[in-house]
Amino acid sequence: MEADTGELRFSLFPVFIFLPKSYLSGVVGQNNRLTAGFFQRETVLVARELLGKTLVRVFDGGEVRRYKITETEAYCGQEDLACHASKGRTPRTEVMFGDGGFVYVYLIYGMYWMLNFVTGQAGEGTAVLIRGLEGFDGPGRLGRELQLGRSFYGENLASSKRIWLEDASPVTGYQASPRVGIGYAGDPWIGMEWRFRI
C-alpha cells in the first residue's frame, strides 16, 4: 500500500496536478493565503496550528515583510475569565463576537497594540493572541514592529491588502504552558495550558 503523502492526484492528460489536502478543506486559498475557514474552528486548535504560519505585513510605503509565528495564546469565550469576552459584549470586544477571521487589536499601557485573530463562529467571543514572531518576542514588541494601530480593528484577514496569513509546513514540536499575566482569572483558567511556543 502506498504511503499517504497528503496530496490528491488528478490526471488531466497529459499533465498531473497535485493539490494539498488543505486546499480541499477550505482553509487555504489562492496564493497560499489562509481563508476565514481556518479561523472559524475551535480556538485552542487554531492557536496551535498558527505556530509556524507566515504573517505578511505590507507597510504604507509598499514594503512587504514576512514573519514566522512562534508563540500564541488561546482565549476561549465568555466562560474563560481570562478572556475579554467574559465581561460581555462591549464596543471594545464587539469584533470578537463576529465570525472568525478578523483582527482584534487593543491598546495596553497607552503604548502597545496587542494583535489578536478572532476565531470560531459568531457569538462565541473567542480569539488568539499573537505573542511572538521569529526575532520579536513579546506582543508589545511585535505590535511595534508591525506598526499596528486602532485602524486594524476589524480588519478582514481574507481580503486585507496590508495584513494576512499564509500557510506553511505544520509544526510538530511545540511547548504548551499556562497563559501569561492572567492571575486575576482564578482557577481553573490560570492553569489552562493554552499558551503555545516553538
Buried (B, 14 or more C-beta within 10 A) or exposed (E): EEEEEEEEEEEEEEEEEEEBEBBEEEBBBEEBBBBBBBBBBBBBEBBBBBBBBBBBBBEEEEEEEEBBBBBBBBBBBBEBBBBBBBEEEEEEBEBBBBBBBBBBBBBEEEEBBBBBBBBBEEBBBBBBBBBBBBEBBBBBBBBBBBEBEEEBBEBEBBEBEBBBBBBBEEBEEBEEEBBBEBEEBEEEBBEBEBBBBB
